[in-house]
Amino acid sequence: MKNFVLVIIVILAALTYSSLFVVGEAERGIVIRFGKVAQDEQGMPVVYQPGLHFKIPFIERIVKLDARIKTLDGEADRFTTSEKKDLIVDAFVKWRIEDFSKYYLSTGGGNQRQAEELLTRRINSGLRAEFGTRTIRDIVSGERDELMEQALLQASESSNDLGIQVLDVRVKQINLPTEVSQAIFERMRAERNAVAREHRSEGREQAEIIRADVDARVTVMLADAEREARQIRGEGDAEAARIYAETYSQDREFFAFIRTLEAYTHSFGDGDSVLVIGPDSDFFKYFSSMNAAPAN
């Protein structure tokens, strides 16, 4: 009897433990009864709020779903504008579960990955429709906010059957495809190189003009200096000739003697000069005069 009571107590404890469950602060719980979502008397799905709750053991199963706001930030996708130009668009979506029962049924048992795949298709479909009615200039210059508002509206309408509430759709970045960007960069580089070559050509032309002007000025300055030097040299020679003439007129014999001595100095000053000349030459007349002086 005692063992039987112990068994009953254990069974009751097990049943009590299995009937209790806790829903976390960021979660909501739905009841699955016989493979279907349980409903209350009004036909609404039973959704448990955070806290401690009871369920019927072995009959009811609790599925806990994340009730927080989630961010869907997938890979950038390619969209075509109204002018048939491709753009690479990177966007993100803020969403949360609004109808937990519908979300559970539409996503294969509350599979978040499947829910995000379905949501991505619908968001991209809405964005593709919006981009298809606008040009690149419209998207970049002034209609980006309107585009996101329309995409949010379409995403909200298309995600109702998933039990999802789309809170925000934002376009993070819009780029041109790699091949188009490369072509644009190459064209910009070619244009900049052409401008650089033009500037270099103009620089070389200006350098040649400046160099020619400087060379002309230098030539003129050298010519003026040479002319002034010759003029000064001529004036100096004229002045020297005048002085020599005045000196010569005062004492011709002494002047001739001094000039002859200077000639002797220049001729024999280095000691290595050899002069072949006759002894009766006028060049040695003062030597002859000196030799003849004692005889008198």
Buried (B, 14 or more C-beta within 10 A) or exposed (E): EEEEEEEEEEEEEEEEEEBEBEBEEEBBBBBBBEEEBBEEEEEEBBBBEBEEBEBEEEEBBBBBBBBEEBEBEBEBBEBEBEEEBBBBBBBBBBBBBBBBBBBBBBBEEBBBEBBBEBBBEBBBBBBBEBBEEBBBEBBEEEBBEEBBEBBBBBBBEBBEEBBBBBBEBBBEEBEBEEEBEEEEEEEEEEEEEEEEEEEEEEEEEEEEEEEEEEEEEEEEEEEEEEEEEEEEEEEEEEEEEEEEEEBBEEEEEEBEBEEBEEEBEEEEEEEEEEEEEEEEEEBBEBEEEEEEEEEE
